[in-house]
Amino acid sequence: MPRYALGVEYDGSDFLGWQIQPQEPTVQATLERALAFVAAEPVTVFCAGRTDTGVHALGQVVHFDCSAERAERAWILGCNSRLPDSVAVRWAQPVSEAFHARYSARRRSYRYRILRSPTRPALEARYVLWAREELNVEAMRMAAQALVGRHDFTSFRTLACQSKSPVREVYEIRLIEAGEHLDLHFEANAFLHHMIRNFVGSLLKVARGERPVEWVSEVLAARDRSKAGPTAAAHALTFMAARYPAEFALPAEHTL
């Protein structure tokens, strides 16, 4: 049976997360309905990384199997004609049966965007965390380096996290300033539930002078969620990309 991969972009503001659940709407259910229309048969999709309620995606990757054979353009245009404005298929291509959107991914990257402004935003309100107070970005950057590497991240995952292991490898954390915006970029082999948002909540305590730089390292070593900062808001988080071995020949932004 043919297998296809898709690149999907979505605004998560009005969705109850990625994964299908009794409540609606979810991104997965919305996408599957559109694909089923194009395929003329039920379709189940598997994603690179499930996102929570309110979290957005620029480079989500999914795969699905179906007996229908369609041109790449037909998948893209057909799905987009049936999707709401908040979801769009960016690319589509056939892949081998060895490809799995989740298990074949080697790296995943996210961006958390903060707006540093004395007044609240209007146009960007659904996509940024508003910080009215001054932030010590350099202290934040120094504290973040304690989180780079292979560690037990028990202190930074939700108590409801279902992952069998709390160990992950964080390859990079970059803080980029552009005017009032402060973007925190995270790249790892995978992330635990709420891991990035808990990172941000703790780093903000350092940036606001509530905790010293070395505190983040102490929290990491404690392996105790109660020691870390609060979970930062979901709406400022965007799943930027999943990256795969070159053998799968996905678009450049998804290839190692």
C-alpha positions as CSV (number, residue, x, y, z in Angstrom):
1,M,0.0,0.0,0.0
2,P,1.5,3.4,-0.9
3,R,2.8,5.6,1.9
4,Y,2.9,9.4,1.7
5,A,4.5,12.1,3.8
6,L,3.1,15.6,4.2
7,G,4.4,18.8,5.6
8,V,1.7,20.6,7.6
9,E,1.4,24.1,9.0
10,Y,-1.2,25.2,11.5
11,D,-2.3,27.8,13.9
12,G,-3.2,25.9,17.1
13,S,-5.2,28.7,18.7
14,D,-8.6,27.2,18.1
15,F,-7.6,23.5,18.4
16,L,-7.6,21.2,21.4
17,G,-4.1,20.0,20.5
18,W,-3.0,17.6,17.8
19,Q,-4.3,14.3,18.9
20,I,-7.8,13.0,18.3
21,Q,-9.9,13.0,21.4
22,P,-13.7,13.0,22.2
23,Q,-13.7,16.8,22.2
24,E,-13.4,18.7,19.0
25,P,-11.7,20.3,17.2
26,T,-8.2,18.7,17.0
27,V,-5.7,19.1,14.2
28,Q,-5.4,15.4,13.5
29,A,-9.1,14.9,13.1
30,T,-9.4,17.9,10.9
31,L,-6.5,16.8,8.6
32,E,-7.8,13.2,8.4
33,R,-11.2,14.3,7.2
34,A,-9.6,16.4,4.4
35,L,-7.3,13.5,3.4
36,A,-10.2,11.0,3.4
37,F,-12.1,13.3,1.0
38,V,-9.1,13.3,-1.4
39,A,-8.4,9.6,-1.0
40,A,-12.1,8.6,-1.0
41,E,-11.4,6.3,1.9
42,P,-10.6,6.6,5.6
43,V,-7.1,7.8,6.4
44,T,-5.1,7.7,9.7
45,V,-2.1,10.0,10.0
46,F,0.9,9.7,12.3
47,C,2.9,12.9,13.2
48,A,6.4,13.7,14.1
49,G,5.4,15.4,17.4
50,R,2.1,15.8,19.1
51,T,1.4,19.4,20.1
52,D,-0.7,20.6,23.0
53,T,-3.8,22.8,23.0
54,G,-2.8,26.3,21.6
55,V,0.6,25.2,20.2
56,H,1.3,26.0,16.6
57,A,3.4,24.3,13.9
58,L,5.3,25.5,10.9
59,G,7.0,22.2,10.0
60,Q,4.9,19.3,11.3
61,V,5.5,16.1,9.4
62,V,3.0,13.3,9.0
63,H,2.7,10.1,7.1
64,F,-0.3,7.9,6.1
65,D,-1.0,4.8,4.1
66,C,-3.8,4.5,1.7
67,S,-4.7,2.5,-1.4
68,A,-5.5,5.6,-3.4
69,E,-2.6,6.9,-5.6
70,R,-2.7,10.6,-6.2
71,A,-0.2,13.1,-7.6
72,E,1.6,15.2,-5.0
73,R,-0.2,18.3,-6.3
74,A,-3.5,16.6,-5.9
75,W,-2.8,15.8,-2.2
76,I,-1.8,19.4,-1.5
77,L,-4.6,21.2,-3.4
78,G,-7.3,18.7,-2.6
79,C,-6.5,18.8,1.2
80,N,-6.2,22.5,1.3
81,S,-9.5,23.0,-0.4
82,R,-11.1,21.1,2.5
83,L,-9.1,22.5,5.4
84,P,-9.9,25.6,7.5
85,D,-7.7,28.7,7.0
86,S,-5.8,27.7,10.2
87,V,-4.4,24.5,8.6
88,A,-2.4,24.1,5.4
89,V,-0.5,21.3,3.7
90,R,2.8,22.7,2.5
91,W,4.2,19.7,0.6
92,A,3.5,16.1,-0.1
93,Q,5.5,13.2,-1.5
94,P,5.5,9.4,-1.6
95,V,7.9,7.7,0.9
96,S,9.1,4.2,1.5
97,E,7.5,1.8,3.9
98,A,10.5,2.3,6.1
99,F,9.6,5.9,6.8
100,H,7.7,6.7,10.0
101,A,6.9,10.4,10.8
102,R,7.6,9.8,14.5
103,Y,10.1,7.0,14.8
104,S,12.3,8.0,11.8
105,A,12.8,11.6,13.1
106,R,16.2,12.2,14.5
107,R,15.8,15.8,15.6
108,R,12.9,18.2,16.5
109,S,13.0,21.9,16.8
110,Y,10.7,24.5,18.5
111,R,10.6,28.2,18.9
112,Y,9.2,30.0,21.9
113,R,8.6,33.7,21.2
114,I,8.5,36.5,23.8
115,L,7.5,40.0,23.2
116,R,9.2,42.5,25.5
117,S,7.0,45.6,25.5
118,P,5.5,47.9,28.1
119,T,2.2,47.6,26.4
120,R,0.3,44.5,25.5
121,P,0.2,43.3,21.9
122,A,-3.0,43.0,19.8
123,L,-2.1,41.5,16.4
124,E,0.5,39.1,18.0
125,A,-1.4,38.3,21.1
126,R,-2.1,34.7,20.0
127,Y,1.6,34.0,19.2
128,V,3.8,35.6,21.8
129,L,4.3,35.7,25.5
130,W,4.0,39.3,26.6
131,A,6.7,40.3,29.1
132,R,6.2,43.9,30.3
133,E,9.2,43.9,32.6
134,E,12.9,44.1,31.6
135,L,14.5,40.7,31.1
136,N,18.2,39.9,31.6
137,V,18.8,38.0,28.4
138,E,22.4,37.3,29.0
139,A,21.7,35.7,32.3
140,M,18.9,33.7,30.6
141,R,21.3,32.6,27.9
142,M,24.0,31.5,30.4
143,A,21.4,29.5,32.5
144,A,20.1,27.8,29.4
145,Q,23.5,26.1,28.7
146,A,23.0,23.9,31.7
147,L,20.1,22.2,29.8
148,V,22.2,21.4,26.7
149,G,23.4,17.8,26.5
150,R,22.0,14.4,27.5
151,H,20.3,14.6,30.8
152,D,17.5,13.2,33.0
153,F,14.9,16.0,32.6
154,T,12.5,14.8,35.2
155,S,12.4,18.3,36.7
156,F,11.1,19.7,33.4
157,R,8.3,17.3,32.5
158,T,4.7,17.3,33.5
159,L,3.7,14.8,36.1
160,A,1.3,13.4,33.6
161,C,4.0,12.7,31.0
162,Q,3.7,9.2,29.7
163,S,7.2,8.8,28.3
164,K,9.0,5.7,29.6
165,S,12.3,7.5,30.1
166,P,13.0,11.1,31.2
167,V,16.3,11.1,29.4
168,R,16.6,13.3,26.3
169,E,19.5,14.9,24.4
170,V,19.2,18.6,23.8
171,Y,21.5,19.6,21.0
172,E,21.1,23.4,21.1
173,I,19.4,26.3,22.8
174,R,19.7,29.7,21.1
175,L,18.3,33.0,22.2
176,I,17.9,35.5,19.3
177,E,16.9,39.1,19.9
178,A,15.2,41.1,17.1
179,G,13.8,44.4,18.3
180,E,11.2,43.7,20.9
181,H,11.1,40.0,20.1
182,L,13.1,37.4,22.0
183,D,13.1,34.0,20.3
184,L,14.2,30.9,22.2
185,H,15.1,28.1,19.8
186,F,15.3,24.5,21.1
187,E,16.6,21.5,19.2
188,A,16.7,17.9,20.6
189,N,16.3,14.3,19.6
190,A,12.8,14.5,21.2
191,F,11.0,16.4,24.0
192,L,9.1,15.3,27.0
193,H,5.5,16.6,27.7
194,H,5.7,20.3,28.6
195,M,9.5,20.1,28.6
196,I,10.1,23.3,26.6
197,R,7.4,25.3,28.3
198,N,8.9,24.3,31.7
199,F,12.3,25.3,30.4
200,V,11.0,28.7,29.5
201,G,9.2,29.1,32.8
202,S,12.4,28.5,34.7
203,L,14.6,30.6,32.5
204,L,12.2,33.5,32.9
205,K,12.7,33.3,36.7
206,V,16.4,33.9,36.0
207,A,15.7,36.6,33.5
208,R,13.6,38.5,36.0
209,G,16.2,38.2,38.7
210,E,14.2,35.9,40.9
211,R,16.8,33.2,40.7
212,P,20.6,33.1,40.0
213,V,22.0,31.6,36.8
214,E,23.2,28.5,38.6
215,W,19.7,27.7,39.9
216,V,18.7,26.1,36.6
217,S,21.5,23.6,36.9
218,E,20.4,22.8,40.5
219,V,16.8,22.2,39.3
220,L,18.0,19.9,36.6
221,A,20.1,17.9,39.1
222,A,17.2,17.7,41.6
223,R,15.0,15.5,39.2
224,D,12.0,17.0,40.9
225,R,9.3,18.9,39.0
226,S,8.3,20.9,42.1
227,K,11.7,22.5,42.1
228,A,11.4,24.1,38.6
229,G,9.5,27.3,37.5
230,P,5.9,27.4,36.3
231,T,4.9,26.1,32.9
232,A,5.0,28.9,30.4
233,A,1.9,29.6,28.2
234,A,1.3,27.3,25.2
235,H,0.3,29.9,22.6
236,A,3.9,31.3,22.2
237,L,5.3,27.9,21.2
238,T,5.7,26.7,17.6
239,F,6.9,23.4,16.3
240,M,9.4,24.5,13.7
241,A,10.6,21.2,12.1
242,A,11.3,17.5,12.4
243,R,14.5,16.3,10.7
244,Y,15.2,12.9,9.1
245,P,18.1,10.9,7.6
246,A,18.9,11.9,4.0
247,E,17.8,8.5,2.7
248,F,14.2,9.5,2.9
249,A,14.8,12.5,0.6
250,L,12.4,14.9,2.3
251,P,12.5,18.7,1.6
252,A,15.8,20.3,2.7
253,E,14.4,21.8,5.9
254,H,13.5,18.3,7.1
255,T,16.8,16.6,6.2
256,L,19.9,16.1,8.3
